[in-house]
Amino acid sequence: MTSIAAGFAVALCAADSPAQSRPVTAATTVARTPRMVGTAAPCSYLDCALRVEPGMRGARLIRGADGRLVGRLGLFHKSGLDSLLAMPDSTGLFARRYVAERHSGLILQVIGMALLAGSAIRTTTRHHWDGWDFATQGVGYGFLIPASRRLTRADQNLSRAVWWYNSSLPR
């Protein structure tokens, strides 16, 4: 599994190299070491390790100690994940789980918030509560609870994907 992760790091770090046009397989990655774009030196943990940082417009996937932006992770973009999704090993597995959990969690969250907003609008326009309002709010919260669980699992999977990627880098 480490050789596949190292091969992925080669594909991720050396996107401009001619070797990237060939498919990365376990057989071709055994002798490869991750390299930075445009250099012949190995891509070290200090230069290529990934991390997720919060931002005003969603989380950002950052590479290296100098903080180069790889992509954004938010409601409307997942450009930072494209490279992690390509991994055939644990990195790719956890990145795909992140996408699935995040997608379903966001759908549940939107449904729950729409139900709560609809109930609030209905109540304020009529100036009193009835059974329908209580039921709508209960169902809305019923959607929000599993949504928060799925979004938490999504963040855990993203953390694991980044960890597996970083574990393949030479120290």
C-alpha positions as a Markdown table, in Angstrom:
| # | Residue | x | y | z |
|---|---|---|---|---|
| 1 | Met | 0.0 | 0.0 | 0.0 |
| 2 | Thr | 2.9 | 2.4 | 0.7 |
| 3 | Ser | 4.3 | 1.9 | -2.8 |
| 4 | Ile | 0.9 | 2.9 | -4.3 |
| 5 | Ala | 0.7 | 5.9 | -2.1 |
| 6 | Ala | 4.2 | 6.9 | -3.1 |
| 7 | Gly | 3.1 | 6.6 | -6.8 |
| 8 | Phe | 0.2 | 8.8 | -6.1 |
| 9 | Ala | 2.5 | 11.4 | -4.6 |
| 10 | Val | 4.6 | 11.3 | -7.7 |
| 11 | Ala | 1.4 | 11.9 | -9.8 |
| 12 | Leu | 0.3 | 14.7 | -7.4 |
| 13 | Cys | 3.6 | 16.4 | -7.0 |
| 14 | Ala | 4.9 | 16.0 | -10.6 |
| 15 | Ala | 1.8 | 17.0 | -12.6 |
| 16 | Asp | 3.9 | 18.8 | -15.2 |
| 17 | Ser | 6.3 | 15.9 | -15.8 |
| 18 | Pro | 6.1 | 13.7 | -19.0 |
| 19 | Ala | 5.9 | 10.6 | -16.7 |
| 20 | Gln | 2.5 | 11.8 | -15.6 |
| 21 | Ser | 1.0 | 10.9 | -18.9 |
| 22 | Arg | 1.5 | 7.2 | -18.2 |
| 23 | Pro | -1.0 | 5.6 | -15.8 |
| 24 | Val | 0.3 | 5.2 | -12.3 |
| 25 | Thr | 0.2 | 1.5 | -11.2 |
| 26 | Ala | 1.7 | -0.4 | -8.4 |
| 27 | Ala | 4.3 | -1.9 | -10.7 |
| 28 | Thr | 5.5 | 1.5 | -11.9 |
| 29 | Thr | 5.5 | 3.1 | -8.4 |
| 30 | Val | 7.8 | 0.8 | -6.5 |
| 31 | Ala | 11.0 | 2.6 | -7.6 |
| 32 | Arg | 9.4 | 6.1 | -7.7 |
| 33 | Thr | 9.9 | 8.7 | -5.0 |
| 34 | Pro | 7.6 | 11.7 | -4.8 |
| 35 | Arg | 9.1 | 14.8 | -6.5 |
| 36 | Met | 8.2 | 18.4 | -6.6 |
| 37 | Val | 7.1 | 19.9 | -9.9 |
| 38 | Gly | 10.1 | 21.0 | -12.0 |
| 39 | Thr | 12.8 | 19.4 | -9.7 |
| 40 | Ala | 14.6 | 16.2 | -9.6 |
| 41 | Ala | 14.8 | 16.1 | -5.8 |
| 42 | Pro | 12.5 | 13.9 | -3.8 |
| 43 | Cys | 9.3 | 15.5 | -2.6 |
| 44 | Ser | 9.8 | 15.4 | 1.2 |
| 45 | Tyr | 7.2 | 15.6 | 3.9 |
| 46 | Leu | 8.1 | 19.2 | 4.6 |
| 47 | Asp | 7.5 | 20.2 | 1.0 |
| 48 | Cys | 4.5 | 18.0 | 0.0 |
| 49 | Ala | 2.5 | 17.1 | 3.2 |
| 50 | Leu | -1.1 | 18.1 | 3.0 |
| 51 | Arg | -3.3 | 19.7 | 5.6 |
| 52 | Val | -6.8 | 21.1 | 5.8 |
| 53 | Glu | -7.2 | 24.7 | 7.0 |
| 54 | Pro | -10.4 | 26.6 | 7.6 |
| 55 | Gly | -11.2 | 29.6 | 5.5 |
| 56 | Met | -14.0 | 32.1 | 5.1 |
| 57 | Arg | -15.3 | 30.4 | 1.9 |
| 58 | Gly | -14.8 | 26.8 | 3.1 |
| 59 | Ala | -11.9 | 24.7 | 4.0 |
| 60 | Arg | -8.7 | 24.8 | 2.0 |
| 61 | Leu | -6.3 | 22.0 | 1.2 |
| 62 | Ile | -2.8 | 23.3 | 1.7 |
| 63 | Arg | 0.5 | 21.7 | 0.8 |
| 64 | Gly | 3.9 | 22.0 | 2.4 |
| 65 | Ala | 5.3 | 24.2 | 5.2 |
| 66 | Asp | 5.1 | 27.3 | 3.0 |
| 67 | Gly | 1.3 | 26.8 | 2.6 |
| 68 | Arg | 0.7 | 26.5 | -1.1 |
| 69 | Leu | -3.0 | 26.2 | -1.9 |
| 70 | Val | -3.9 | 22.9 | -3.6 |
| 71 | Gly | -7.7 | 23.5 | -3.7 |
| 72 | Arg | -10.8 | 24.4 | -1.8 |
| 73 | Leu | -13.2 | 22.2 | 0.0 |
| 74 | Gly | -16.6 | 23.8 | 0.3 |
| 75 | Leu | -20.2 | 23.6 | -0.6 |
| 76 | Phe | -19.7 | 24.4 | -4.3 |
| 77 | His | -16.2 | 23.2 | -4.9 |
| 78 | Lys | -14.0 | 20.2 | -4.2 |
| 79 | Ser | -11.1 | 21.0 | -6.4 |
| 80 | Gly | -8.6 | 20.0 | -3.7 |
| 81 | Leu | -10.0 | 16.5 | -3.6 |
| 82 | Asp | -9.4 | 15.5 | -7.2 |
| 83 | Ser | -5.9 | 14.4 | -6.6 |
| 84 | Leu | -6.8 | 12.4 | -3.4 |
| 85 | Leu | -9.7 | 10.7 | -5.2 |
| 86 | Ala | -7.3 | 9.3 | -7.8 |
| 87 | Met | -5.5 | 7.2 | -5.2 |
| 88 | Pro | -6.3 | 3.5 | -5.4 |
| 89 | Asp | -5.3 | 2.7 | -1.8 |
| 90 | Ser | -6.6 | 4.0 | 1.6 |
| 91 | Thr | -6.1 | 7.6 | 0.6 |
| 92 | Gly | -8.5 | 7.2 | -2.3 |
| 93 | Leu | -10.9 | 5.1 | -0.2 |
| 94 | Phe | -11.2 | 7.7 | 2.5 |
| 95 | Ala | -11.5 | 10.5 | 0.0 |
| 96 | Arg | -14.3 | 8.8 | -1.7 |
| 97 | Arg | -16.0 | 8.2 | 1.6 |
| 98 | Tyr | -15.6 | 11.9 | 2.4 |
| 99 | Val | -17.4 | 12.8 | -0.8 |
| 100 | Ala | -20.2 | 10.4 | -0.3 |
| 101 | Glu | -20.8 | 11.3 | 3.4 |
| 102 | Arg | -20.5 | 15.0 | 2.7 |
| 103 | His | -23.0 | 14.8 | -0.2 |
| 104 | Ser | -25.6 | 12.9 | 1.8 |
| 105 | Gly | -25.1 | 15.0 | 4.9 |
| 106 | Leu | -25.6 | 18.3 | 3.0 |
| 107 | Ile | -28.7 | 17.0 | 1.4 |
| 108 | Leu | -30.2 | 16.0 | 4.8 |
| 109 | Gln | -29.1 | 19.4 | 6.2 |
| 110 | Val | -30.8 | 21.4 | 3.4 |
| 111 | Ile | -34.0 | 19.4 | 3.8 |
| 112 | Gly | -34.0 | 19.8 | 7.6 |
| 113 | Met | -33.3 | 23.6 | 7.4 |
| 114 | Ala | -36.1 | 24.0 | 4.7 |
| 115 | Leu | -38.6 | 22.3 | 7.0 |
| 116 | Leu | -37.6 | 24.5 | 10.0 |
| 117 | Ala | -37.7 | 27.6 | 7.9 |
| 118 | Gly | -41.1 | 26.7 | 6.5 |
| 119 | Ser | -42.4 | 26.1 | 9.9 |
| 120 | Ala | -41.1 | 29.4 | 11.2 |
| 121 | Ile | -42.5 | 31.3 | 8.3 |
| 122 | Arg | -45.9 | 29.6 | 8.7 |
| 123 | Thr | -46.0 | 30.3 | 12.4 |
| 124 | Thr | -45.0 | 34.0 | 12.1 |
| 125 | Thr | -47.6 | 34.7 | 9.4 |
| 126 | Arg | -50.4 | 33.1 | 11.4 |
| 127 | His | -49.2 | 34.2 | 14.9 |
| 128 | His | -49.9 | 30.9 | 16.6 |
| 129 | Trp | -48.7 | 27.4 | 16.7 |
| 130 | Asp | -50.6 | 24.2 | 15.9 |
| 131 | Gly | -49.8 | 20.5 | 15.6 |
| 132 | Trp | -48.6 | 20.9 | 12.0 |
| 133 | Asp | -45.9 | 23.4 | 13.1 |
| 134 | Phe | -44.7 | 21.1 | 15.9 |
| 135 | Ala | -44.7 | 18.1 | 13.5 |
| 136 | Thr | -42.8 | 20.0 | 10.8 |
| 137 | Gln | -40.2 | 21.2 | 13.3 |
| 138 | Gly | -39.8 | 17.7 | 14.7 |
| 139 | Val | -39.3 | 16.2 | 11.3 |
| 140 | Gly | -36.8 | 19.1 | 10.5 |
| 141 | Tyr | -34.7 | 18.3 | 13.5 |
| 142 | Gly | -35.1 | 14.6 | 12.6 |
| 143 | Phe | -33.2 | 15.4 | 9.4 |
| 144 | Leu | -30.6 | 17.6 | 11.0 |
| 145 | Ile | -29.4 | 15.0 | 13.6 |
| 146 | Pro | -28.3 | 12.4 | 11.0 |
| 147 | Ala | -27.0 | 15.3 | 8.8 |
| 148 | Ser | -24.6 | 16.4 | 11.5 |
| 149 | Arg | -23.5 | 12.8 | 12.1 |
| 150 | Arg | -22.8 | 12.3 | 8.4 |
| 151 | Leu | -20.9 | 15.6 | 8.1 |
| 152 | Thr | -18.8 | 14.6 | 11.1 |
| 153 | Arg | -18.0 | 11.3 | 9.6 |
| 154 | Ala | -17.1 | 13.1 | 6.3 |
| 155 | Asp | -14.6 | 15.3 | 8.1 |
| 156 | Gln | -13.1 | 12.2 | 9.8 |
| 157 | Asn | -12.7 | 10.5 | 6.4 |
| 158 | Leu | -11.0 | 13.6 | 5.0 |
| 159 | Ser | -8.6 | 13.6 | 7.9 |
| 160 | Arg | -7.8 | 9.9 | 7.3 |
| 161 | Ala | -7.3 | 10.5 | 3.6 |
| 162 | Val | -4.8 | 13.3 | 4.2 |
| 163 | Trp | -3.1 | 11.2 | 6.9 |
| 164 | Trp | -2.6 | 8.2 | 4.5 |
| 165 | Tyr | -1.3 | 10.5 | 1.8 |
| 166 | Asn | 1.2 | 12.1 | 4.2 |
| 167 | Ser | 2.3 | 8.7 | 5.5 |
| 168 | Ser | 3.7 | 7.9 | 2.1 |
| 169 | Leu | 6.0 | 10.9 | 2.0 |
| 170 | Pro | 9.7 | 10.4 | 2.8 |
| 171 | Arg | 10.8 | 12.2 | 6.0 |
